[in-house]
């Protein structure tokens, strides 16, 4: 039962994240995610082989189950369709991490109600997902925020590194730099939620 709940929380955490991007994009004028069937809470529509399966499995095995983050297949957004592309790009990007922080609070409520430790792990996972996605590495959300702030044409030049994004993340992981970003970020948010800090 714990594994079933854990897998459900894991998948829904990433689903909520991506669906939130699509929802805000839709509100701000872009129908791409909706027209492609990605504006949904069905996890099967958001699974990505590397980010949802292989990368989390790598972290799980290498940390003996102590630390896992991952992400779903990015929701497609045509920023040119947004009412104010540069500004709205930032709101679309922020929607995912914000959704995970809100979902973490929901899981914390579930923890207090059921006392199941798997919900506490879900809280940490969502906080980690929020912090991880704020890294300014395309296609992560932090890069969209940075692109929204950067003037043209620097924003477009910056986003050209997106094909190498997953390689950059792997380098950060193997050098330990990824933990140096994510763990302090999780602990900062954990302090606001009143839960213990993480120590790896």
N, C-alpha and C positions, 0 to 999 in steps of 0.2 A: 504493500500500500504506500509506503514511504517513497519508493522508487517511482510509482505511478504519479503520485502528487508532485514529486520533484521534476519529473519530465514535463508534466503539464505546466507547472510554474515556469520552467525553463523556456518552453515554446511560447507560452502566452506573453512572457516578458518581452521577447523579441517581436512578437506579433503586434502587441500594443505599441511598441516603439515605431514600427514601420507604418502601421495604420494611422498613427497620429500625424506622421509626415504627410501622408496622402490626404488626410482630412483637412489639415491646415492649407495645403496646396489647393484643394478643391474650394475651400472658403475664399481663398485669395485669387481665384480665377482659372486655375488649371485643372482640367478634367482627365488628364492622362492616366493617373492611378485608377480612377473610377472606371474609365473606359476599358482598362486592361484587367479589370477584376481584382485589383490589389487593394481596393478600399474595403477590406474585410477583416474580420477577426478569426478567419479560418487559418490556422498555422500552416497548413499544407501549401497555401498560396505564397508563403514567404520564406520557405526553407532554401538555404544555399549550401551546396556541398562543402565548400571550404569554411566559410564563416560560421555556419550553424552546426556542422558536424566535425570536420577535421580539426579546426583550430581549437574549439572547446575541448575536444578529446585530448589534444596535445597538452593543453594546460592542466587538465584533470590528471593525466598520467604523470606528468613531470612534477607536479606538486603533491602527489599522493592524495588527490581529492580535496586539497585545501583551498584551491583557487581555480575558478572557472569564469571566463567571460567569452562572449561571442556576439554574433549579430546575424540578422536575417538578410535575405536578398534585398538590396536597396530598392525602395519604391521609386518608380520612374516619375520624374517631375520635369516638365518643360518650363523652365524658368521664364522663357520669353512670353508665356501665356499669363504670368502673374500680373496683377494690376500695377504693381511697382516692383519690377524684377529684383533690383539690388536690395531694397529694403525687405521685401517679402521673402527673399531667399533666406534671410537671417531667421525670420519667424518660422519658416518651414523647418529649418535645421534645428532650431531650439525645441521644436515640438516633441521630437523623439526623446531626448534626455529628460525633458520635463515630464513626459508621460511615464517614464521609468521611475522617477522620484515619487510621483503620485501613486503608482502601482506598488512601490515599496511601502508606502504608508498603509495601503490596503492590506498588504501581506503582514505588516506589523500588527494590524488589528486582528487578522486571522490567527497570528501567533498567540496573542493575548487570550483569544477565545478558545483555542484548541490545545495550546501548549505543545504543538508539534514543531520540533526543531527544524524540519524541512522548510517551514515558512521563514524562519530566521535566515537560513541560507538563501532563500529567495530574496529577502530584503537586501542582503549583501550583493547578490548577483545583480539586482536591478540598479543599485547604487554604482556598482562597478561598470555596468553597461552604460549608464549615463556618463560617467567620468571618461571611460574609454572612448566613447563616441565624440567627446569634445576635443580629442587630439586633432590638431590641424593638419591631418594627413588625408588627402583625397583617397577614397570617397567618404571618409568619416565626416560626421556633422560639423566638427570643428573647422574643417576646410571650407564648408559652405558659409559658415559665419565669417571666416577670414576673407573669403572671396567677396562677400557682401560689403565688407568694410574697405577692401582694397580698391583703389581707383582703376579705371580702365586705362591701358590694356593689361596692367599687372595681374588683374584677377584671372583673365583667361590664360595668361602664361603660367600662372601658379597652378591652375587646375589641369594643366597638361601633364603633370606628374601622376595623375590618377592611375594609369596602367601599372605603375610601379608601387602603388600604395600597399598592397599586401606584402610585398617584399620588404618594404620599409618597416612594416609592423613586425615581421619575423625577425629582422635585425634588432629592433628594439627589445623584442622578447628574449632573444639569445644573449644580448648584452646586459640584460637586467634593467635597462632603462624604462621598459614598459611598467614594471612594478614601481619604479621610482615616481611615476606619474599617477598610476591608478590607486595604489594603496593609500597614499596621503589624501587623495581626493575622496575615497570611500570613507576614510576615518573622519574627514571634515564633515561630510554629510551625516555620518553615524552619530557624531556628537550632537547634531541638531535633533536627531530622532531619539536620542537617549539610549542607544545600544552600545555594547562594548566595541572597542577598536579592534582592527585586524592586525595580527602580528605573524609574519611569515619568516 
